[in-house]
Amino acid sequence: MAIYRTAEIVTDRTNNNMDLVLINPGGRGGIYQSLGNELTAIEPPLWCRIIAGYVRDQGYSVTIIDSEADNLAPPAVAQKVHDLAPHLICVVVFGHQPSASTQQMVPAGETCRALKDIAPSIPLLIVGGHVSALPERTLQEEAVDFACKGEGPATVVQLLKALLTPPLQLAGVEGLVWKKDGEEIIVNPSAPLTVDLDKEFHGSAWDLLPMDKYRAHNWQCFGDLNARMPYASIYTSLGCPYKCNFCCINAPFDSNRYRMRDPKKVVEEIDLLYNVYGVKTFKIIDEMFVLNERHVTSICDLLIERDLDLNIWAYARIDTIKPHFLKKLRKAGFRWLALGIESGSEHVRNGAAKTLRSEDIVNIVRQIQMADINVIGNYIFGLPGDDLETMQQTLDLAIDLNCEFGNFYSAMAYPGSPLYLSAIEDGLDLPLKWSGYSQHSYDCKPLSTDNLTAAEILEFRDTAFHHYFEGERYLTMATQKFGWETRKHIEEMSKHRLSREIVEVAKS
């Protein structure tokens, strides 16, 4: 690993090289095992786009290497960067789920090491949710010269300016985490949160991405599995005002502030993707899209005016759903809403700061379905207070709701979440490697509870997945709604069996 001392960094812009290369690390196979081959989505990297747009606006040249979409191994990525010889490399670490980037640290780390092997003299910065949650540790453990605490774009531009304006002065680069004289770790004050998202974080860098490579999740196109491509994910807001103890979405923002884009700008972006790239299948990547009614309905009204043939899915929270605008959502092209149901036990939900009544959950799910919008139910096993009985209640609720799709998770203490901090304080047994934070990896290691081991929780989660998707009640509903081809697809999906190290050890 190359560690830069201040005097050793010399950058010359007169060579006309690229100013910045942004890298989206891959690693889908390690994260999802065999599920990652064809079933998962390949999403355009949101924060690469945001940073690229911000950097270009400041007059710097930039390109994006999306190793996930292009299926590039770290050595191939490193060779491409070496050939470009940029003034700065930035590895951007955000997960496939907006609330979990830790699982991306394994391919990100491999990419950084490959870069330092082939291009040790090029300054290397790493940004992202996990990085912002653990900036000093990241700088110590990874083969990087700098880490970022905060959103990233302002830090990148200020670092570029410092590198290109000798003598090098790093103390004023907001959000930068660096080593003074190669030893003392300095954490600069974070950059202020951006207020005008449309002006500064517009992310208008679609031209830098391999747009023919992105695909939707399999379930989003149930009924027409050939419609997964072309595909795009966009954002309409950043942050979340809620404080669920298992969520780390706000780690880069260091607050639970909720910021929204102008609905007109959002729809203009959809227009661009629809008309230029032929995209009809979209994801709204916001952690909490259905929150502000005026924001949501304004976007819907503008989309309805255009009368586009869209298939959009978005995240929502049970207690933010207003039944009176569900028909408008559907007319605008929203065909799927993902709901954080989490647990079938009110006691466990309350402990996770998710105070919802079971009857309200059932009522809202039914109203969404009656509006001809499909529901993805998200469930978590192993939350604080869980035991075998309450986890069974969660599975029973999932079966009763019979949502069009279900995501089954184990409670994980993601860095940047309140659950991580409490786990550290309580001395709980956390994963030894970052790959252990991946929900579907071989070495996945969820939190234990007072009543359950990590192995018991993980085995229950995996069993619940197959019980749900192989159950005749679900398969009958899916057949009636989406057809026999989709049923066969679901049956093939269910044949994938995840290997789990801690479960194997527990049974040996």
N, C-alpha and C positions, 0 to 999 in steps of 0.2 A: 504493500500500500504506500502510495506517495503522499506525504504530508507536506504542504507548502509552507514555507516561511515567507513572510511578507516580501522580503527582498528578492525572492526567487521568482515571483510572478511578473513576467514581462510580456505585454501584449502589444502588437503592432498592427494598427488598423490599415496601414498603407498597403498591406498585401492583398486587400480586396477579398479576403476570405469571408465566409458566412459568419455573422455575428453570433448567432445562437442556434443550437440544435436541441430541440425538445424530444424526449424519448418517453414513449408509453411502453413500459415493460410487459412482456407476455406472461407465460406460465399457466395458461388455462388448464392444461392437462394435470399439472401438479395440484392445482386448486380444486378441481372438480373430479379427478380421476377419469373414468371412462365417460361420465356424463358430459364432460367438456368437449367431446369430439364433435357432436352434431346437435346436441339438445340445448345447450346454453346459448345466450346471445353473444355477439361480438359488437360491442358498442363503440361509437366514436368517442374518443377521450375528451371529455368536457373541459377539464382544466388545461390540457394542452392547447385547446382552441382559445380559451380565455387568455392564457398567457401569450400565445402567438399574436392574437389580435392587439393586445395591449402593447406588446413590444414593437409591432409594426407601426402602430400609431405614433410611437416615439422616434421613428425614423431608423430603426435597426432592421437588419435582414434576419430572417428566421425560417427554419424548416422543421417539419415534424417527422420523426421515424416512429411509426406505429407497429412495433414488433408483434403485438397481439394480432392485429388484422393481417399483417403480411407473413405471420408465422416465422419470424426470424429468431434464431437462437442468439444468445448474448455475443458469441464471437463474431457472427455476421453483422450484428448491430454495431459492434465496436469497429469493424473494418469500414463500414459505411461512414461512421463518424470520423475515423482517421483520414479517409479520403477527402472529406469535406474540410477538415482542419479548422473548425470554428474557433471563435474567441472564447466561447463559454458553452459547456454542455449542461443541460438541466434534465435530470430524471424526475418524472412526475409520477407520484405514487398515490393514486386514488383507486378505490376498489370498484368491482362490478356493482356492488351495492353502495349507495352513497354513504352509508354509515360504517363501512368497514374497509379500510385500506391496509390494515396490518398484514392480511393474507398476501398482499402484493409485494411485501418486503423481501420475500425469498427471490423471486425473479428480478426484482429491482437490485438487490445486493449482488446477484450473479452478473447482472449487466454492468454495474459499477466496477466490479473486479475485472471484467473483460476489458472495459474501457481503459482502466489504469494499466493493464498489461500491454496494450498496444499504443496508447496515447497518453503516457504519464504526465506530459507537460501541459496538457490542456486542462484548465480549471474546471472542476466538476461540482455542481450544486445539486442537492436533492430536496424536493418539496413534496408536500402532501399532508393528509390528515394524520397518519401515523407519525410522520416526521415532526409535525407541529406539536403533537402530544408528548413526544420524547425526543426533543431536539438534541440535547447534549449526549444522550445515549447513542443516538443515530450517528452523530459525528464521531464518537469514540469507536463504534463497532463496524461502520461501513467504510468502504474504500472511496471516500469522498473528501473533498477539500472544504466544502461548505454545506451547511444545512439551513433550512428556513423555518422560522416560527411565524406562522401567520398565513395569509391567503396565497402569497407568492408573487403575483405580477409586479408589484412595486419593488419588491426585493430583487427580482431578476433584472429589472431595468436599472436600478441603482447600482447593482453589482457590475453590470455591463459597463456603465459609465465610469465606475471606479477603475475597472480593468483597463479601459481604453484612455484613461486620463492620468498618466503618471505625474508625480509619484503616487503609488497605490495607497489609498486611504480607505480602510474598511470600517472604521468606527462609526461613520455616519450612514452606513447602509442599513436601512430599517428592516428588522426581522432577520438579519443575518446572524448565524451562529458559526463561529470560526475559531481557529487556534492562533493565539498570539505567540509568535516565535516558535510555532509548532508544538506548543505545550499547553499553555493556559487557555481554557475554553472561555470565550467571550460570547454572551448572549445580548445582542443589541436590542433596544426597545423595538417592539413590533410596529409595523406600518399601520396607520389608521384604517379602519374598515372603509372600503369604497362605498360611496353613497349613490352615485349615478351609475347604476349597473349598465344601462344601455349605452352610455357614452364611453365608459372605460372597460367594461367587461362584456362587450357585445359578442365576442367569440366568433367574429366573422372570418373564419379561417378555413372554411370547408374546402377551399381549393388546395390546401396543403395535405388533405387526407385521401386515402384510397377508398373512395366512396362506393366502389363496387364490391368491397369486401365485408361490409357490415350486414348483420342479420339479426332478426328479432328472436326472442325466446320461442321455443316450440309452441307453448300454450297460447301465445298471443294470436297465433294463426290457426288455432283449432278450427276445423271446417274448411280451411284452405291453406294447407301446409306449404304450398308453393309460393305464398305471399310474404315469406319471411325476409325476402330481399327485393328491392333495396329497403334500407332501414336507416333511421336516424334517431338520436336522443337529444333533446334540447332542455334547457332549464327556463323557468319563469320566475323563480325566487331562489334565494340563498338563505340557509339557516332554518332554525325551528324554535318557536317560543316555548316549547315544552321541555321537560327535564326528566324524561324516562331514564331510569338508572342504568339500562343496558346499552344506551345509544351514545355514540361518539361523534355524531354528525357535526357538532359545533366546535370540535377541537381546533380547526384552522382559524376560527373566528374569535375564539376566546370569549364568547358571549352567546346568549340565546336570542340575539337580535334577528328579526325576520325582515328581509329586504326583498322588494318586488320589482320586476321589470315592467315597463310600459306594455300593456296588452297589445297595442298597435305594433310595437317592435317585435313582440313574440310572433304575432301572426304574419308579419312581413317575412320573418325567418322561415316559417312554415311554407309560405308562398314560394320562397326561393328554393327550398328543398323539394317541394312538389313539382314546380315548373322546370327547374334546371336539372335536378337529379332524379326525378321520377319517384320520389319517396311518398308513399301513402301510409306506411306503417311507422308509427312514432311511439317513443316513450317520453313522458314528461319526467325528467330525472329529479325534480324537487323532492326533498324528503317529505314535504307537506304541501302538496298542490291544492287540495280542497281544504282551504282554511279561510281565506278572505273572500267573502261572497261577491263583492264588487269586482275583485280581480278575476275570479273564475268566470262569472257571468259575462264580463266584458270580452274576455277571450272567446267564450262560446258564441256570443252575438256576432263577433267579427268573422268567426269561422262559418257560422250559419249563413251569413251574407254571401260567402264564396261558394257554398254548396259543393264542397270537395268530398270526394269519396275516401274518407280517412278511417284508419284503425289506430286509435290512440289508447295508451294505458297510463295511469298515474297512481301515485300514492295518496291515500286519504286516511283520516282518523275518524273513528265511529262517531264521536261527539261533535265533529265539524260538518257532517253530512246533513244537508237540508233537503228533505224530500221534495220540496217544491221546485228545486232546480235540477232534479235528476233527468227529467225529460229533455231539458235544454242541453245537458251534458251529452246525452245520447244523440240528439239531433246534430250536435257539433262534431260528432265522430268519436266520442269516448265510448269504447266498447268494453273496457276493463278498468276496474278500480281495485287496488291492493289495499287491504285493511289490516292494521296491526291489532289482531284479536288477542294474541299472545297466550292467554291461559283460559281454561274453563273454570278456574277457581277465582271467585271474587277476592278472596283473601290474598292469593298470590298476585293477582293484578294490582291490588291496592299496594302491596309491598314493592311493586315495580313502578310505582307512581303512574299507574294506568287505571284510574278509578272509573270503571264502567260496569254497569249492571248487565247480567247475562241476558235479561229480557230485552234490553236496549240493543244489544248486539244482534240478537235474532231478528228483531223488528227491522233494524236498518238494513241488514243483509237481504231480507225478503223484499223490502221496498226497492233496493237497488236492482235486484233481479226482475222485479215486476216492471221496472223501467227499461228492460231489455239490455241491461248492462251486466256483464259477467263479473264475478267476484273472485279475487285471489285472497284466500284467508291465510294470514301469517301466524304461525303458532310457535311458541318457545317452550321447550322442556328443560327443567332444571333451574328455574328462577328461584331466588331465595324464598324459602318456605315450602318449596315443592317436595312431595314425596310420591310414592307409587300411586297412591289414591288420587292426588290432585293432577298428576300427569295423565292418569286414565280419564279424569274429568275433561282434560283438554282434548284428548283424542275423541272422547264421546261427543263433545261439542262440535268438533270438526266434522265428524260423521253425520251428526244431526243437521248441521248447516248445509253440508253437501255442496260446498262452493265449487265453481267450475274449475278451479285449481287450488292447490294448497301448497304452501311452503312450510316445511317442518325444520326448526332450528333447535340447537342446544344453546343454553345460556352461556355466553362467552364474555369474559371480562376484557373487552377491547380497550387498548390504551386510548385515553382521552375520554372514557366514560366514567361516571360515578362508580359503577360496579368495579372498575379496575382499581380505583383508589381505595375502595373499601376492602377489596381482596388483598391488596398490598398491606393495608393496616392490620388485617386479620391474619396475615401470614398464610393465606391459602396457596395451594399448589397450582401454579400457573404453568402453561406450556414452556418448555425449555427452548423451543425454536419458534420463529414467527410462523412457520407453516402449521404449527399446532393450533393457530387461531382460525384456520380455514375450516368452514363448516363441513366440507366434504372430503378433506384430505385424509390420507392414511394415518397420519400422526395427530389428527384432531384430538384436542383435549379440553373439553368444556369444564366449567366450574363444578366442583362437588358442592353438595349442600349438607346441612346437618343430618339429613336423612338418607342421602344417596351418594354413591361414589360416581366419579366421572364416567367410568365404564358402564355403570347401570343406566345413567342418563343417556349416554350415546347409543347404547343398544336399544333402549326404549324408543329413541327418536327414529332409528333406522327401521325398527319393526313397525312403528306407527306409519311411516311413509308407505311401506308395502301394504299394510292393512288397509290404508285409505284407498290407494290407487288400484289395488287388486280386488277391492270389494265390489260386489255386484250392484249395490245401490249406486255407487259412483259411476261405474261403467255403463249402467243402463241410462243414467242421466246424460252422460257424455255422448252416448250413441244417439239418443233421441235429439239432442241439441246440435251435435256437430257431425254425426254420420259415422258409418262403419270404418271408413279410412282412419278417422281420428281415433276410434276405439282401438284399432289394431296398432296404431302408433303408441298409444298409452300403454298397451300391453307390452310392446317392445321396450319402451322406456323402463317399465317395472322389472325387466329382466336384468337391468344393471344392478349389481350388488356391490356396495362399497366395502372395501377392506378396512378394518379399523385395528390399529396396533393395540390400544389399551383394552379392547374387548377380547382380542386374541390372547393377550397375556392373562387377563382375568379368568379365562376359561381353561387355560393350560395347567 
